[in-house]
Amino acid sequence: MKALFIGGTGTISMAITRALAHHPDWELYLLNRGTRMAEIPQGVKVITADIGNEAQTAKALEGMCFDCVCDFIGFVPEQLERDWRLFGGRTKQFMYISSASAYQTPPGDYLITEGTPLGNPCWEYSRNKIACEDYLMKLWREHGFPVTIVRPSHTYDERNLPIGVNGGRGAWQIVKRMLEGKPVIIHGDGTSLWTITFNTDFARGFIGLMGNCHAIGEVYHITSDETVTWNQIHAIIADELGVPFRPYYVSSDFLDAAGPYDYRGSLLGDKANSVVFDNSKVKRAVPGFVCTVRADQGLRRTVRSMLANPALQREDPEFDAWCDRVIAALEAAKEAILKG
C-alpha cells in the first residue's frame, strides 16, 4: 500500500516515518520542502514541493494515487480546502492531525473521550483545528471523502521536553536554569494532572489506523494511559540532572497577564487544566495497542539526548530574564504585604 505524508519530519510524524520506512505493508512518500533530508531514513521516497504552492504540488503529484494521505501541518480550513482539491478522488483514506486542545475548555469532566464536546475560547489555534475538523467531516458526510481525524495531546520526543512554561524556543532554558540552581516557574501549584506521550508510542496507534476500514469517518485521540503532575515532570528532569527540584509556583492568570508569551492559549486553553484520556476507542480499532514508554523513562531519555547534543541546546536569554523578573516581583510583593 502507498502512503503520502504532508510533512513527515516533525515531532509526531518523524516517529511514524521511521516506523514505516521498512514496514512490509507500506510504501511511504513524504511531500515536503526537503529541509531535513539528512534525517529521513532509507526506504522513504521524497517528493520535493512546497504544499503552500498548490500548482507546484499538483504538478509533482500528477498521475499519483494513494491508499492513505496524512496531513500533519494543516492548521486552518483554507489548507484543508487545498487538500480536498489535491486529493479528492485520489486517496482511499485522508488522515488529519487535529489536537486534543480542541476539547471543551475549561473541561466539564476530567475524563476525556472522543465524545467530549469541542470548544476552546482561550486559544485560536484550537478553534482553527475545530474548524478544520468541521470542514473535513462535512466533506465526509456530503461527498464521501474518506476522513480519519486524530487528536494527539502533549506528544514529545528525544529532541525536546514537555514543559508548560517556556519562552517558545524549547525547554533547554529550563534545563539550564536547573543546572544553574535557579528556581523554575511552574503554573498553578504543580498538582494538576497531565498526560505526556512519547512519539514512538503515538506512532504505533497511528499506524494501526492507517488503511483501517473501521477508521473512516471516525475521530480518535491517541495518548498514554499514564497521568502525571507537573511537579512530577519537573522533579524527574531535576533528578536526571542530579540537581535539587526548585519549583516557583505562579498562577496561570498572572503568567498570561505578565508576559509577552501566549499563556492564555497554551496554559488557560490547555496545560493548566487537569485531563485524563480514555483511549478505549483507539484500542478497539487497533487491537493490542498500548503505550510502553513511561513518563519517567521518556523524560530521562530526552534529558540525556539534550545534554549530549549541542544542537538541541537552544538558549533563550530573554525568557530567562523574564523568569527572574517575575520571581523577583512576586517576592517583593510578599515582602511588601508582610511589612504592612
C-alpha positions as CSV (number, residue, x, y, z in Angstrom):
1,M,0.0,0.0,0.0
2,K,1.1,3.5,-0.7
3,A,1.1,6.4,1.9
4,L,1.8,10.0,1.5
5,F,2.7,12.2,4.4
6,I,2.4,16.0,4.1
7,G,5.3,16.9,6.3
8,G,6.6,13.8,7.9
9,T,9.6,15.2,9.8
10,G,8.1,16.8,12.9
11,T,7.9,15.6,16.5
12,I,4.9,13.4,15.9
13,S,5.4,12.5,12.2
14,M,9.1,11.6,12.3
15,A,8.4,8.6,14.6
16,I,5.8,7.3,12.2
17,T,8.1,7.9,9.2
18,R,10.9,5.9,10.9
19,A,8.5,3.1,11.8
20,L,7.1,2.9,8.2
21,A,10.5,3.1,6.5
22,H,10.8,-0.7,6.3
23,H,7.3,-1.7,7.0
24,P,6.3,-4.7,4.9
25,D,2.8,-3.3,4.1
26,W,3.6,0.3,3.3
27,E,5.5,2.2,0.6
28,L,6.0,5.7,2.1
29,Y,6.3,9.0,0.3
30,L,6.9,12.4,2.0
31,L,5.8,15.6,0.5
32,N,7.9,18.5,1.9
33,R,10.4,21.2,1.1
34,G,13.4,18.9,1.7
35,T,14.9,20.9,4.5
36,R,15.6,17.8,6.8
37,M,16.7,15.3,4.2
38,A,19.6,14.0,6.4
39,E,17.1,12.7,9.0
40,I,14.9,10.9,6.5
41,P,15.5,7.1,6.8
42,Q,16.4,5.0,3.8
43,G,13.4,3.4,2.1
44,V,11.3,6.6,2.2
45,K,10.7,8.4,-1.0
46,V,10.6,12.2,-1.0
47,I,8.5,14.4,-3.3
48,T,10.1,17.8,-3.0
49,A,7.5,20.5,-3.2
50,D,6.0,23.3,-1.1
51,I,2.4,22.3,-0.2
52,G,1.7,26.0,0.0
53,N,2.3,26.3,-3.7
54,E,-0.7,24.3,-5.0
55,A,0.2,24.4,-8.7
56,Q,3.7,23.2,-8.0
57,T,2.3,20.4,-5.7
58,A,-0.3,19.3,-8.2
59,K,2.4,19.0,-10.9
60,A,4.6,17.0,-8.6
61,L,1.8,14.6,-7.8
62,E,0.5,14.2,-11.3
63,G,-0.8,10.7,-12.0
64,M,-0.3,9.5,-8.5
65,C,-2.9,7.9,-6.2
66,F,-2.5,6.7,-2.6
67,D,-4.1,4.3,-0.2
68,C,-3.6,6.9,2.6
69,V,-2.7,10.6,2.7
70,C,-1.8,12.1,6.1
71,D,-1.7,15.9,6.7
72,F,0.4,16.8,9.7
73,I,0.7,20.5,9.0
74,G,-2.8,21.7,8.4
75,F,-3.8,24.4,10.8
76,V,-6.6,26.5,9.1
77,P,-9.6,25.4,6.9
78,E,-8.1,27.1,3.8
79,Q,-5.3,24.5,3.9
80,L,-7.8,21.6,4.1
81,E,-9.7,23.1,1.2
82,R,-6.5,22.9,-0.8
83,D,-6.0,19.3,0.3
84,W,-9.5,18.5,-0.9
85,R,-8.7,19.9,-4.3
86,L,-5.4,18.0,-4.5
87,F,-6.5,14.6,-3.1
88,G,-10.3,14.4,-3.6
89,G,-10.7,11.1,-5.5
90,R,-7.0,10.3,-5.2
91,T,-6.8,8.6,-1.8
92,K,-8.7,5.8,0.0
93,Q,-8.1,7.5,3.3
94,F,-7.3,11.0,4.4
95,M,-5.9,11.3,7.9
96,Y,-5.8,14.7,9.6
97,I,-3.8,15.6,12.7
98,S,-6.0,17.8,14.9
99,S,-5.4,18.5,18.6
100,A,-6.7,17.4,22.0
101,S,-6.8,21.1,22.9
102,A,-9.9,21.3,20.8
103,Y,-11.9,19.6,23.6
104,Q,-14.1,21.6,25.9
105,T,-12.0,24.2,27.8
106,P,-12.3,24.5,30.7
107,P,-13.2,20.9,30.9
108,G,-16.6,19.8,32.2
109,D,-15.2,16.5,33.3
110,Y,-11.6,15.4,34.0
111,L,-12.1,12.3,31.8
112,I,-11.9,13.0,28.1
113,T,-13.5,10.8,25.4
114,E,-13.9,11.4,21.7
115,G,-17.5,12.3,22.6
116,T,-16.4,15.2,24.8
117,P,-17.7,18.5,23.3
118,L,-15.3,20.7,21.3
119,G,-14.8,24.3,22.2
120,N,-11.9,26.5,23.4
121,P,-12.5,30.2,24.0
122,C,-8.9,30.7,25.1
123,W,-6.9,29.5,22.1
124,E,-7.3,30.5,18.4
125,Y,-5.1,27.6,17.5
126,S,-7.6,25.1,18.9
127,R,-10.6,26.9,17.4
128,N,-8.9,26.7,14.0
129,K,-8.4,22.9,14.5
130,I,-12.1,22.6,15.3
131,A,-13.0,24.5,12.1
132,C,-10.7,22.1,10.1
133,E,-12.4,19.1,11.6
134,D,-15.9,20.5,10.8
135,Y,-14.9,21.1,7.2
136,L,-13.5,17.6,6.8
137,M,-16.5,15.9,8.4
138,K,-18.8,17.9,6.1
139,L,-16.8,16.5,3.1
140,W,-17.2,13.0,4.6
141,R,-21.0,13.4,5.0
142,E,-21.7,15.1,1.7
143,H,-19.0,13.8,-0.7
144,G,-17.8,10.6,0.9
145,F,-14.3,11.9,1.4
146,P,-12.7,9.1,3.5
147,V,-11.6,11.1,6.5
148,T,-10.0,9.9,9.8
149,I,-9.3,12.6,12.4
150,V,-6.6,12.0,15.1
151,R,-6.2,14.3,18.2
152,P,-2.8,14.0,19.9
153,S,-2.3,15.6,23.2
154,H,1.2,16.5,24.5
155,T,3.4,14.3,22.4
156,Y,7.2,14.7,22.7
157,D,10.4,13.1,21.5
158,E,14.1,12.9,22.3
159,R,14.7,16.4,21.0
160,N,12.5,18.5,23.4
161,L,11.0,18.1,26.9
162,P,7.2,18.6,27.6
163,I,7.2,21.8,29.7
164,G,4.3,24.0,30.4
165,V,6.0,27.4,30.9
166,N,8.7,28.2,28.4
167,G,9.6,31.0,26.1
168,G,8.9,29.4,22.8
169,R,12.5,28.2,21.9
170,G,12.1,24.8,23.6
171,A,12.9,23.5,27.0
172,W,16.6,23.9,27.1
173,Q,16.5,27.1,29.2
174,I,14.5,25.3,31.9
175,V,17.3,22.6,31.9
176,K,19.9,25.4,32.1
177,R,18.1,27.1,35.0
178,M,18.0,23.8,36.9
179,L,21.7,23.2,36.3
180,E,22.5,26.8,37.5
181,G,20.5,26.2,40.7
182,K,17.8,28.7,39.7
183,P,14.1,28.1,40.5
184,V,11.9,27.1,37.6
185,I,8.4,28.6,37.2
186,I,5.5,26.1,37.3
187,H,2.0,27.2,36.6
188,G,-0.6,26.8,39.4
189,D,0.7,24.7,42.3
190,G,2.1,21.9,40.1
191,T,-0.5,19.3,41.1
192,S,-2.8,19.4,38.1
193,L,-2.9,16.1,36.1
194,W,-1.3,15.9,32.7
195,T,-0.7,13.3,30.0
196,I,2.5,13.1,28.1
197,T,3.1,10.6,25.2
198,F,6.4,9.6,23.7
199,N,6.2,9.9,19.9
200,T,7.1,6.2,19.3
201,D,4.1,5.2,21.3
202,F,1.8,7.5,19.4
203,A,3.2,6.1,16.1
204,R,2.0,2.6,16.9
205,G,-1.5,3.7,17.4
206,F,-1.5,5.9,14.3
207,I,-0.1,3.2,12.0
208,G,-2.8,0.9,13.3
209,L,-5.4,3.4,11.9
210,M,-3.8,3.6,8.5
211,G,-5.7,1.6,6.0
212,N,-8.1,0.6,8.7
213,C,-11.7,0.4,7.2
214,H,-13.2,1.0,10.7
215,A,-11.4,4.3,11.0
216,I,-13.1,6.0,8.1
217,G,-15.4,8.8,9.2
218,E,-14.1,8.5,12.8
219,V,-12.2,10.6,15.3
220,Y,-9.6,9.2,17.7
221,H,-7.2,10.5,20.3
222,I,-4.0,8.6,20.9
223,T,-2.3,9.2,24.2
224,S,-0.7,7.4,27.0
225,D,-2.9,6.0,29.8
226,E,-0.5,7.3,32.4
227,T,-1.1,10.6,34.1
228,V,1.5,12.7,35.9
229,T,1.5,16.1,37.7
230,W,3.6,19.0,36.5
231,N,5.6,18.6,39.8
232,Q,6.4,15.1,38.9
233,I,7.5,16.0,35.3
234,H,9.9,18.7,36.6
235,A,11.1,16.6,39.5
236,I,12.0,13.7,37.2
237,I,14.0,16.1,35.0
238,A,15.8,17.6,38.0
239,D,16.6,14.1,39.3
240,E,18.1,13.0,36.0
241,L,20.2,16.2,36.0
242,G,21.3,15.4,39.6
243,V,20.2,18.7,41.0
244,P,17.5,19.7,43.6
245,F,14.0,20.3,42.4
246,R,13.3,24.1,43.0
247,P,9.8,25.0,41.8
248,Y,8.4,28.5,41.9
249,Y,4.6,28.5,41.6
250,V,2.8,31.2,39.7
251,S,-0.9,31.3,38.7
252,S,-1.6,30.8,35.0
253,D,-3.7,34.1,35.0
254,F,-0.7,36.0,36.3
255,L,1.7,34.4,33.8
256,D,-0.6,35.4,31.0
257,A,-1.0,38.9,32.2
258,A,2.7,39.5,33.0
259,G,4.3,38.1,29.9
260,P,4.8,38.6,26.2
261,Y,4.0,34.9,25.7
262,D,0.7,33.4,24.8
263,Y,-0.1,31.7,28.1
264,R,-3.8,32.4,27.7
265,G,-3.8,29.8,24.9
266,S,-1.1,27.3,25.9
267,L,-1.9,27.4,29.7
268,L,-5.5,28.5,30.2
269,G,-6.5,26.9,27.0
270,D,-4.6,23.7,27.5
271,K,-2.0,22.8,30.0
272,A,-3.4,24.4,33.2
273,N,-6.4,22.0,33.1
274,S,-6.4,18.5,34.6
275,V,-7.2,16.0,31.9
276,V,-7.2,12.2,31.7
277,F,-7.8,10.4,28.4
278,D,-10.0,7.4,27.8
279,N,-8.2,5.5,25.0
280,S,-10.7,2.6,24.7
281,K,-11.9,3.7,21.2
282,V,-8.4,3.6,19.6
283,K,-7.7,0.3,21.4
284,R,-10.9,-1.2,19.8
285,A,-9.7,-0.1,16.4
286,V,-6.1,-1.2,16.9
287,P,-6.1,-4.4,19.0
288,G,-3.1,-4.7,21.2
289,F,-2.2,-1.0,21.1
290,V,-0.6,0.1,24.4
291,C,1.9,2.8,25.2
292,T,5.1,1.3,26.6
293,V,7.3,4.4,27.4
294,R,6.6,5.6,31.0
295,A,6.8,9.3,31.7
296,D,10.0,8.8,33.8
297,Q,11.6,6.7,31.0
298,G,10.8,9.2,28.2
299,L,11.8,12.3,30.2
300,R,15.1,10.8,31.3
301,R,15.8,9.7,27.7
302,T,15.1,13.2,26.4
303,V,17.3,14.9,29.1
304,R,20.2,12.6,28.2
305,S,19.7,13.3,24.5
306,M,19.6,17.1,25.0
307,L,22.7,17.1,27.2
308,A,24.6,15.1,24.5
309,N,23.5,17.1,21.5
310,P,24.6,20.8,21.4
311,A,22.2,21.4,18.5
312,L,19.3,20.9,21.0
313,Q,20.6,23.4,23.5
314,R,18.9,26.5,22.2
315,E,19.3,29.2,24.8
316,D,16.6,31.8,25.5
317,P,18.1,34.6,27.5
318,E,15.0,36.8,27.1
319,F,12.8,34.1,28.7
320,D,15.4,33.5,31.4
321,A,15.5,37.2,32.3
322,W,11.7,37.3,32.3
323,C,11.5,34.4,34.7
324,D,13.9,36.2,37.1
325,R,11.8,39.4,36.9
326,V,8.5,37.5,37.6
327,I,10.0,35.8,40.6
328,A,11.6,39.0,41.9
329,A,8.4,40.9,41.5
330,L,6.4,38.3,43.4
331,E,8.9,38.1,46.2
332,A,8.9,41.9,46.5
333,A,5.1,41.8,46.7
334,K,5.2,39.2,49.5
335,E,7.7,41.4,51.4
336,A,5.6,44.5,51.0
337,I,2.5,42.7,52.3
338,L,4.4,41.3,55.3
339,K,5.7,44.7,56.2
340,G,2.2,46.1,56.1
